[in-house]
Amino acid sequence: MLGVGICLLPLGLGAPAWLGVTSFALAGVSWAPYQATAMALFQRVAPAGRLAPVLAANSAVALLAAPAGVAAGGVLVGWWGAQVTLLASGLATITLGLGAALLVRTRSARATAGSW
């Protein structure tokens, strides 16, 4: 997630076209393994009896998130323009990724401390 956000920054900062295309390609390459990684995580973490409902909930959220993101992106592009929207998207993605990393680190530290 952090990689995608970082790759979006040159697009939002008005970098030259070659750098924008390169960073957009890198964003796609870094995002590509997300679905497989997420499925592996669900299968590892969810109890076997709860796996089907967990995957169904994930699919329901993903099914709604894509069109909602397109609609929100369209409105933001209308208000701010494409460049500022890409910059905001990159910064929001980086912030979300850092927050998730901090949460995982905090929970990991608590789990480790609790095991003694």
C-alpha positions as CSV (number, residue, x, y, z in Angstrom):
1,M,0.0,0.0,0.0
2,L,2.8,2.4,0.8
3,G,4.5,1.6,-2.5
4,V,1.4,2.5,-4.5
5,G,1.0,5.8,-2.6
6,I,4.6,6.7,-3.1
7,C,4.3,5.8,-6.8
8,L,1.3,8.2,-7.2
9,L,3.2,11.2,-5.8
10,P,5.1,12.0,-9.0
11,L,1.8,12.0,-10.9
12,G,0.3,14.5,-8.4
13,L,3.4,16.6,-8.3
14,G,3.5,17.3,-12.0
15,A,6.6,15.2,-12.8
16,P,7.7,14.8,-16.4
17,A,5.7,12.4,-18.5
18,W,8.3,9.7,-18.6
19,L,8.5,9.7,-14.8
20,G,4.8,9.7,-14.5
21,V,4.4,6.7,-16.8
22,T,7.2,4.9,-15.0
23,S,5.8,5.5,-11.5
24,F,2.3,4.5,-12.7
25,A,3.7,1.3,-14.0
26,L,5.5,0.7,-10.7
27,A,2.2,1.3,-8.8
28,G,0.5,-1.3,-10.9
29,V,3.3,-3.8,-10.3
30,S,3.4,-3.2,-6.6
31,W,-0.5,-3.5,-6.4
32,A,-0.7,-6.7,-8.5
33,P,0.0,-9.2,-5.7
34,Y,-2.5,-7.6,-3.3
35,Q,-5.5,-9.9,-4.0
36,A,-3.4,-13.1,-3.7
37,T,-1.8,-11.8,-0.5
38,A,-5.1,-10.8,1.0
39,M,-6.6,-14.2,0.3
40,A,-3.6,-16.0,1.9
41,L,-4.0,-13.8,4.9
42,F,-7.7,-14.5,5.2
43,Q,-7.1,-18.2,4.9
44,R,-4.4,-18.1,7.5
45,V,-6.2,-16.0,10.1
46,A,-9.8,-16.9,9.8
47,P,-11.0,-20.1,11.6
48,A,-12.0,-22.8,9.1
49,G,-15.7,-22.6,10.1
50,R,-15.8,-18.8,9.6
51,L,-13.8,-18.6,6.4
52,A,-16.8,-18.5,4.1
53,P,-18.5,-15.7,5.9
54,V,-15.3,-13.7,6.2
55,L,-14.6,-14.0,2.4
56,A,-18.3,-13.2,1.7
57,A,-18.0,-10.0,3.8
58,N,-14.7,-9.1,2.0
59,S,-16.3,-9.6,-1.4
60,A,-19.4,-7.5,-0.4
61,V,-17.2,-4.6,0.7
62,A,-14.9,-4.9,-2.4
63,L,-18.0,-5.0,-4.7
64,L,-19.3,-1.8,-3.3
65,A,-15.9,-0.1,-2.8
66,A,-15.0,-0.1,-6.5
67,P,-17.9,1.9,-7.8
68,A,-17.9,4.2,-4.8
69,G,-14.3,4.9,-5.4
70,V,-14.9,5.7,-9.0
71,A,-17.8,8.0,-8.1
72,A,-15.8,9.8,-5.4
73,G,-12.8,10.1,-7.7
74,G,-15.0,11.6,-10.4
75,V,-16.3,14.2,-8.1
76,L,-12.9,15.0,-6.8
77,V,-11.4,15.3,-10.3
78,G,-14.3,17.7,-11.1
79,W,-13.6,19.8,-8.1
80,W,-9.8,19.7,-7.9
81,G,-8.6,18.5,-11.2
82,A,-6.7,15.2,-12.0
83,Q,-3.3,16.3,-10.7
84,V,-4.4,17.4,-7.2
85,T,-6.7,14.4,-6.9
86,L,-3.8,12.0,-7.7
87,L,-1.6,13.9,-5.1
88,A,-4.4,13.6,-2.5
89,S,-4.9,10.0,-3.3
90,G,-1.2,9.2,-3.0
91,L,-0.9,11.1,0.3
92,A,-4.1,9.4,1.7
93,T,-2.8,6.0,0.6
94,I,0.6,6.6,2.3
95,T,-1.2,7.8,5.5
96,L,-3.4,4.8,5.6
97,G,-0.4,2.5,5.0
98,L,1.6,4.1,7.8
99,G,-1.4,3.9,10.1
100,A,-1.9,0.2,9.3
101,A,1.8,-0.5,9.8
102,L,1.7,1.3,13.2
103,L,-1.3,-0.7,14.2
104,V,0.3,-4.0,13.2
105,R,3.5,-3.1,15.0
106,T,1.6,-2.0,18.2
107,R,-0.5,-5.2,18.2
108,S,2.6,-7.3,17.5
109,A,4.5,-5.7,20.4
110,R,1.5,-6.3,22.7
111,A,1.2,-9.9,21.7
112,T,5.0,-10.4,22.3
113,A,4.9,-8.7,25.7
114,G,1.8,-10.7,26.7
115,S,3.5,-14.0,25.9
116,W,6.1,-13.7,28.7
